[in-house]
Amino acid sequence: MIDEKSKRLASTGFNTRAVHAGRNPDPNGSVVPPIYQTSTFAFDTVAEGADRATRISPAFYTRWSNPTTKMAEERVASLEGAAAALLTASGMSAITKAVMTAVAAGDHVVCADGVYSGTYELFSKSLPRFGVDATFVEPTDPENFARALRPNTKLIYVETPANPVMKITDLAAVSRVARRAGVLTIADNTFASPYNTRPLEHGIDVVVHSATKFLGGHHHVVLGAVAASEEWIRRCWDQMRIYGGAPDPFASWLLLSGVQTLGLRVERVNATTQRVAAFLAGHPRVERVFYPGLPDHPGHDVARRQMRGFGGMLAFEAHGGIAGGARVVERMKIMKLAVSLGGICSLATHAASTTHLHVAREERLRQGITDGLIRVSIGIEDADDLIADLDAALD
C-alpha cells in the first residue's frame, strides 16, 4: 500500500525523489537511514513469523529482504516510475533473475545484438542448455525484432545506449512490436540511467540495471536492480529467494547514499561528455566518434526523442590499430584505465586488448568493435582537464 508521503513525492521532481523517496525504517527519524546489518530478525510469536514468511517482509530474513534494502528499492522504483523494484547482489544477478522470470524451457527470445558480454553469454550459452533459444538482431531497426518473432517467442530484450558503440534502440517502437505479439519486453537502462531515460514511459515492461554504475555512482558498491509492476517484482523475488543473489544491507545503504546525487552527477556528465565528444570528433588522430549527442550519430534523432540528455558514455577509434589504442589509454593521466562505468571518476578501456581480448576478431569487428576502439565513461571532473588529458594521450 502506498503511504501519503509516497503519494506526495510521486509528483515532485527527480532530484527531490532521489533524496527523499522510500520509507525510512528508523522509528527515531534519523535523517540518514540506518543500516540493518543483520542476517535475521526475531519474532514475538510463531504466528508473526508465519505472517512475515508468506510475504516479502523486510524483517524476516535478509536473504528475503531487509529494511535498508527495502528503502533503497522504493527509491529506485520511484526514479524509474515503477510500482516496485528489487535489488540484487550484482547487475548480472538482476538480469538473470528478470530473464528467468520471463522464460521457460521451449521458449524463444529476441535479443538486441551488441549487448553487454555477460548478457550475450546468458542468451547464447547458458539458457540454451535449459531449452531456451535466442535470436540476435540489429537493434537500430525495430522491424528486425518483428521479423525475428516466432510463435514461441516470450521475450524481447534490449539495451540502449548499447555497449560499446552506443547504438540506440527506439524503445517505443520496439514496445509496440512486442505488444502486438503479446511478448514481454526488458530494457537494460544502465548506460542511460533513469535521469536520462525511463523505459517504462515508452511502453517497456521491465527495466534492469547494473546499479554498480550510475545509480551507485562512486565506484564503491556492486549491486543490480529490477523495476516493474508489483506482480512482476514478486515473481522476480521468488527467483532470488530460491537461487540467492540478495544484496548485503551495507551495499543497499551505499546505494541510498550514492543515488541522492544521481541527477546532479548525470546532468554534469551529460554536458561534459558533449564537449569531449565534439573535441574528439575534430581531432586529426581520431577516426570516428560514437556518441548519440553528435548529429551524425545514426541514433541521434531517436535519442533526442527518448533521452533527457545523451549520457556519459562514448567511444572513439584511435589511429594505429590495437597498438595505437593501447598506447592512448596507457598515456592518460586523469582518466583511469579500468573497466566499469558511471562513477565520479572518468574511466577508459581499450576493447581489443582488455574487455574483448578473448572474442574472435571477426566477431568483434562484426559488432563494430574495431582494433583501435576506446570506450570512455566520463566522470565529474572538469571538462577542460579531461580534454587536455585526451589531447596529450592522442599526441
N, C-alpha and C positions, 0 to 999 in steps of 0.2 A: 504494500500500500504506500502511495506517495504522500509524504507529510506536507504540512503547509509551507515549511521552509523550501522544500524541493520545488513546490509549485511556484513560489515567488522567484526562485533562482532560474527557473526554466525560461523566463522572459528577459533575463539580464544578458549582458554582453559576454563575449568569450573569456576575457581576462577575469571578470568577476567570478564566473563559474570555475575557472581554473584555480582560483584561490579558495572559494567557499563551498563548492558542490560536495555533497556527501555528508552523511550524518556522523558527527563527531561522537565516538563511543565513550568519551570521558565524561563521567557524571559530574565532574567538578568544573567542566567548561574550559579546560586548558586550550589556549589559543593554538598551540602546536599539538596535533593529535598524538596520543601516546602510542608506544609500540607494545603490543600484546605479545611479548616474546615468550610464548608458552606453547607446548605441544598439545595440551589437553585442558579441559575445563571440568570443574566439579559440579554435581547436581545435588539438590536437597532431597529429591525423591526419584524413584525409578520411573515414575510417570513423566517427570520433567525430562529425564534423559531420553525416554522413548519419543517424546514430542520433538525434541531437538534432532533426533536421529532420522525423523521422517521428512525433514525439510532442510533447506540449505541454511542451517543456523550458523551464525558467525561465532557461536560459543558452545561448540560441541567437541570438535577435534580439528586441529589446524590443517590436516590434510584435506578436510572437507571445506573449511572456511575459517576466518579469523576476523575479529573486529577491525583491526588495522587494514587488512586486505579488503574487507567489505567496503570501507570508506573509500579506498583507492578505486575500487571497481565502480562505485557510484559516481565518482568524479570523471573517470574515463567515459562512462556511459553518457554523462551529461555533455561532455565535449564532443562526442560523436553524434549526439542527438538520438541515442538509442534508449530503449526501455531498460536494458540491463547490460552488464558486462561481466566477464570472467577473467581474472588474472591467472597466468600460468608461469612456470619456472623459467621459460625462455620463449623467444619468438617462434622457433620451430615446434615447441610444445603446443603453442596456441594454434598454429597452422594445422598440425596433426590432429588435435582434438576437434577442430572445426570440420576438417575434411572427413574424419572418421564418423562424425555425427551425420554427415550428408550422404555417405555412400555405403554400400554393402556388396558382397560377392555377386558378380553378374552385372554390376552397374558400369557405366561409361562416363568419363569426364572429358570435357573440352577445356584445355588449359592454354593460356597465352604463352607463346614462345618467348624465351629470354627471361623467364622469372628467376628469382633467387636460386642459387645452385642447390641448396637443401630442399627447396620446394620441388625443383626439377627431379631430383633423385627420389623424392617421395612418390611422385606420379610415375616416373619411368622405371624405377627399380623395386621399390617396396610394395606398393599397392598391387601391382600385377601378380605378386606371389599369393595374394588373397582374392584373386579373381576380379580385380577392378582394372579396367583398361583406360588409357588416356590417349587423346589425340591433341597434339600441339599445333597451334595455328598462329600465323602472323596477326598480332592484336590490333594493328592500326586500322584494319578494315573490319567493321562489325559483322559484315556478311560472311566473313570467314568462319565465325562462330556458328552462324546459321547453317552453313554448308556442312559443317562437321558433325551436326547433331545426328543422333541415332535414336531409335525407339527406346533404348535402354539408357539414354543419357540422363543423368540425375544432377549434374553439377557443371557450371561454367565458372572457372577460376581465373581472375585477372590480377594484375599488379601494375599500378600506374602512379608516377612515372616508373618505368621498368629498369631494372639493373642490368648492365651499367650504362647503356646508351640512351637512357631517358625516353624510351618510346612511350607515347601517350595513348591510352585506351579511352574511347568515348563511352563513359560509364552509362549514360542514359540510353544510348543506342544498344549497347550490349544487354542492358536490363530488359529492354523491350523484346529483343530476340528471345531471351530466356523466359519471359512471362508468356509469350505466345506459345512456347513449347512446354510450359509447366515445369521449368527447370530452375533449380536454386542457383543463386549467384553468391560468390565470395570474392571480396576485393581486399588485397593487401595494401593498406594505406600508410605503410611505414615511411616511404620516401616523402610523401606529401605532408603528412601529419594532419590531424583534424582542423588545425588552424587554416590550412590552405584548401583542403578538400574534405567534404563529408559525403562519402559514397552513398549512405542511406538516403540522402536527399535526392540522389539521382536514380533511385529505384533498386539499388543493390540490397540484398537481403542480409548479408553478414559481413562484418569488417574484422580483419585481423591486423595485428601489429607486432613487430618486434619492439616492445616498449623499452628495450635497451637503448634505442636510438633517440629520436626527437622527444618522445614522451618523458623519458628519464633525463636526457639532455646533458649529463655531466660525466659520462664515461665511468660511472661508479656502480651500476646496477645491471643485472641481466634479468629480464622479465619478458613475458608475452601477454597479449590481451586479445580478447574476442568481444565484440559488441554486436548486439542483435536484439530480437524480441525476448521477453521473459521466458516464453516457452522454449525457444531455441537454446538460450543460455542454460536452462535447466537440463536439457538433453546433453549439452556440451559438458556441463558439470558432472553428469553421470560418467562420461568418458574419463574425466580427470579422477573422479573418486575410485574408479576401477583400475586405471592404468598408472595413476600417480602423476606427478608433474605440478604439484601445488607450490605456490611461491612461499618463500620464507617471510615472516612478518616484517623483519627489518628491511628486506628488499621492497616490500609494499610501502613501508614508511618512506624510504628513499624516493620512490616514485611520487608519493604525495608531495614531497618537498620539491622535487625537480619539475613536476608538471605545472606548478604555480607560475613559473616564468615562461611557459611554452609559447604563449602569444608574443611576449616581448622578444624572446630569442628568435622565433621564426620570422617575425616582421623585420628584424635587423638582418637576419641571414638572407631573406628574400632580396633586400636592397643591395647587400654586399655582393651576392652571387651574380646579380645582374651586371654589376660593374666589372667583376672579374671575368665573366663570360665575354663581355664586349671587348675587354683588353685582349684576351686570348684570341678572339676572332680576328683581330687586326695584327697579330704577331707573325712575323715572317717565318718563324721556326715552328709554327703550328699549322698542321694541315687541315684540321677540321675541329669544330667545337660542337658538342651535343648539349644543348640547354634549351628547354621549351620556351624560355623567355626571349630567345632570339627569333626575330621574324622569319628567318629562313629555316627554322626547325620544322620538320614535317607535321608535328603535332601542335604547333603554336596556336592555331585558331581554336582547336578543341580545348587545349589547356587554358586559354583565356576565358572560355565559357564556364569551365568547371573548377577552376582554381582561383582562390583569392590572391595568391602570389605564386611565383613559378618555382619556389623551393630552393633548398641549399645544396642540391646535388648537380654536378656537371661532370662531363668527361671531355677529354680532348686527345687528339692524335699528335704526338710529337714526332719530329723527323728522326730518322735513324733506326727505325725498327725496334726490336727487343732491346738491343744495347742502348739505343738512344733514350727509350722510355725509362729504362732502369737508371741511366745517368741523371735524368731530370729529377726523379723522386729522391735519389740519394743526395742531390745537391741542395735540396730545400732545407732551410734553416728554421723557419717558423712553422710551416706545415709539417706534421709528423707522418712518417712512413708507417702506417698502421691500417689494419682492417677495421671494420665498423664505420659508423657514420652518425650524424645527427646530434653531436655533442658540442660543447662550447669551444673545443679545440678543432682547428682545421686539420683534416687528415687526407692523405693521398695514398693511392695504391696503383701499382703497375700490374695490370691484369695478367699479361702473358708470363710474367716471372713470379707472380705470387698467387692470387686467388684462382687463376685459371691455368696454373702451371701444368696440371695433370690432365687437362682437357685437350683432346686431339686438335691439332692446329686447324684442320679442315672444319671441325665442328665449331671451334672458336670463331673462325672467320665467318662461318655461316650465320652466327649470331651477331655479327657486326663488331666483334672484339678483335681489333687489329693488333699487330705486333707492338705498335707504339702507343696503344690506348692507355691513358691515365685517368682514373676516376678520382674526383675531388669532392670531399664533404667540407663545405665552408662553415667555419665557426663564427664566434662573435668578435674576433679580432678586428682591428681597423682595416678597412678596405685598402688603403694606400700601402700598408705594410704587407698585406698578402700579395698585392700586385707586384711590389718590389721584390718579394721573395720569389715569385714565379718568374719574373723577368731575369733575375740573376741566375736561377736554375736553368732556364732555357738558353741563356747566353754562354 
